[in-house]
Amino acid sequence: MSEQRYGFEAFDCAPALRLEAHERVASLQFDALNRRLERIELLIERMEKRLWLTVFGVVGVVLAQAVQSLLVNVG
C-alpha cells in the first residue's frame, strides 16, 4: 500500500506558528528600535546646531573684544 501525498493540503503546526509569531515580534521590536534611533539622530543634529551657534557666538565676542582693544590703542 503506497500512499500518494500530492493531493494533501499543508497544515499549520505549533512550532511553525510559534516561529512566525516570534518573527513578527522581532520585526516590531526592530521597527521600534529604528524609530528610536531616528529620533536620537534628530536630537543629536539639533544639539550639534546649537553647539556650533555657541562656538560662533564665543568667537564673535572674542573678535569684537579684539577689535575694540585695537580701536582703543590706535585712537
FIMAR-71372 format. One record per residue: residue in one letter; x, y, z of N, C-alpha, C, O in turn. Coordinates in steps of 0.2 Angstrom, whole numbers, padded with zeros to 4 digits, always signed. Each point is the difference from the previous one (the first is absolute). Example, Ala and Ser with C-alpha at 12.3 -4.5 7.8 and 13.67 -1.06 7.14 Angstrom:
A+0066-0028+0039-0004+0006+0000+0004+0006+0000+0005-0001+0003;S-0007+0006-0007+0004+0006+0001-0004+0005+0003+0003+0006+0001;
This chain:
M+0004-0006+0000-0004+0006+0000+0004+0006+0000+0003+0002+0005;S-0002+0001-0010+0004+0007-0001-0005+0006+0000-0005+0000-0004;E+0006+0004+0008-0004+0006+0000+0003+0006-0004+0006+0001+0001;Q-0010+0002-0005+0002+0006-0003-0001+0006+0004-0006+0001+0002;R+0010+0003-0001-0001+0006+0004-0001+0007-0004+0001+0005+0003;Y-0002-0006-0009+0000+0006-0004-0006+0004+0000-0001+0006-0001;G-0005-0009+0003-0006+0003+0001-0002+0003+0006-0005+0003+0001;F+0010-0003+0004-0001+0002+0007+0001+0008+0001+0005+0002-0004;E-0009+0001+0008+0002+0007+0001+0005+0000+0006+0000-0004+0004;A+0004+0010-0004+0004+0001+0005-0003+0002+0006-0006+0003+0000;F+0008-0005+0006-0003+0002+0006+0005+0004+0005+0006-0001-0001;D-0009+0005+0005+0004+0004+0005+0001-0004+0006-0004-0002+0003;C+0010+0002-0001+0002-0003+0006+0002+0005+0005+0002+0005-0002;A-0002-0007+0008+0002+0004+0006+0007+0003-0001+0000+0006+0001;P+0005-0010-0002+0007+0004+0000+0000+0005-0006+0003+0005+0001;A-0006-0007-0006+0000+0005-0006-0004+0007+0002+0003+0005-0002;L-0008-0006+0006-0004+0006+0002+0004+0004+0005+0000+0006+0000;R+0003-0010+0004+0004+0004+0005+0006+0004-0003+0002+0005+0002;L+0001-0008-0007+0006+0003-0003-0003+0006-0004+0003+0005+0000;E-0008-0006-0003-0003+0006-0004-0002+0006+0005+0001+0006-0002;A-0004-0008+0008-0001+0005+0005+0006+0003+0002+0000+0007+0001;H+0005-0011+0000+0006+0003+0003+0003+0005-0006+0003+0005+0002;E-0003-0007-0008+0002+0004-0005-0003+0007-0001+0002+0005-0001;R-0009-0005+0002-0004+0006+0001+0002+0004+0005+0001+0006+0000;V+0000-0009+0006+0002+0004+0006+0007+0003-0001+0001+0006+0002;A+0003-0009-0005+0007+0002-0001+0000+0006-0005+0003+0005+0001;S-0007-0006-0006-0001+0006-0005-0003+0006+0003+0002+0005-0001;L-0007-0006+0005-0003+0006+0004+0006+0003+0004+0000+0006+0001;Q+0004-0010+0003+0005+0003+0004+0005+0004-0004+0002+0005+0002;F+0000-0008-0008+0005+0003-0004-0003+0007-0003+0004+0005+0000;D-0010-0005-0002-0004+0006-0002+0000+0005+0005+0002+0006-0001;A-0003-0008+0008+0000+0005+0005+0007+0003+0002+0001+0006+0001;L+0004-0011-0002+0007+0002+0001+0002+0005-0005+0003+0005+0001;N-0005-0006-0007+0002+0005-0006-0003+0006+0001+0003+0006-0001;R-0010-0005+0003-0003+0006+0002+0004+0004+0005+0001+0006+0000;R+0001-0010+0006+0003+0003+0005+0007+0003-0002+0002+0006+0002;L+0002-0010-0006+0006+0003-0003-0001+0006-0004+0004+0004+0000;E-0009-0004-0005-0001+0006-0004-0002+0006+0005+0003+0005-0002;R-0006-0006+0007-0002+0006+0005+0007+0002+0003+0001+0006+0001;I+0003-0011+0001+0006+0002+0003+0005+0004-0005+0003+0005+0002;E-0003-0007-0008+0004+0003-0005-0003+0007-0001+0005+0005-0001;L-0011-0004+0001-0003+0007-0001+0002+0004+0006+0002+0006-0001;L-0002-0009+0007+0002+0004+0006+0007+0002+0000+0002+0006+0002;I+0002-0011-0004+0007+0002-0001+0002+0005-0005+0004+0005+0001;E-0008-0005-0007+0001+0005-0005-0002+0007+0003+0004+0005-0001;R-0009-0004+0005-0002+0006+0003+0005+0002+0005+0001+0006+0000;M+0001-0010+0004+0005+0001+0005+0007+0003-0003+0003+0005+0002;E-0001-0008-0008+0005+0002-0004+0000+0007-0002+0004+0004+0000;K-0010-0002-0003-0002+0006-0002+0001+0005+0005+0003+0006-0001;R-0006-0007+0007+0001+0004+0006+0007+0001+0002+0002+0006+0002;L+0002-0011-0002+0007+0000+0002+0004+0005-0005+0004+0004+0002;W-0005-0005-0009+0003+0004-0004-0002+0008+0001+0004+0004-0001;L-0010-0003+0002-0003+0007+0001+0004+0002+0006+0002+0006+0000;T-0001-0010+0006+0004+0003+0006+0007+0001-0002+0003+0005+0002;V+0000-0009-0006+0007+0001-0002+0001+0006-0004+0004+0004+0001;F-0009-0003-0006+0001+0006-0004-0002+0007+0005+0003+0005-0002;G-0007-0006+0006-0001+0006+0005+0006+0001+0004+0001+0006+0001;V+0002-0011+0002+0006+0002+0004+0006+0003-0005+0003+0004+0002;V-0002-0007-0008+0005+0003-0004-0002+0007-0002+0004+0004+0000;G-0010-0003-0001-0003+0007-0001+0002+0005+0005+0002+0006-0001;V-0003-0008+0007+0001+0004+0006+0008+0001+0001+0002+0006+0001;V+0002-0011-0002+0007+0001+0000+0003+0005-0005+0004+0004+0001;L-0007-0005-0007+0002+0004-0006-0002+0008+0002+0004+0004-0002;A-0010-0004+0004-0003+0007+0002+0005+0003+0005+0001+0006+0000;Q+0001-0009+0005+0004+0002+0006+0007+0002-0003+0003+0005+0002;A+0000-0009-0007+0006+0001-0003+0000+0007-0004+0004+0004+0000;V-0010-0004-0004+0000+0006-0004-0001+0007+0004+0003+0005-0001;Q-0007-0006+0007-0001+0005+0004+0007+0003+0004+0001+0006+0000;S+0003-0011+0002+0006+0001+0003+0005+0004-0006+0004+0004+0002;L-0004-0007-0008+0004+0004-0005-0003+0007-0001+0005+0004-0001;L-0011-0003+0001-0003+0007-0001+0002+0004+0006+0002+0006-0001;V-0002-0008+0007+0002+0004+0005+0008+0002+0000+0002+0005+0001;N+0002-0010-0003+0007+0001+0000+0002+0004-0006+0005+0004+0001;V-0008-0004-0007+0001+0004-0005-0002+0007+0001+0003+0005-0002;G-0009-0004+0005-0003+0007+0000+0002+0003+0006-0002+0006+0001;
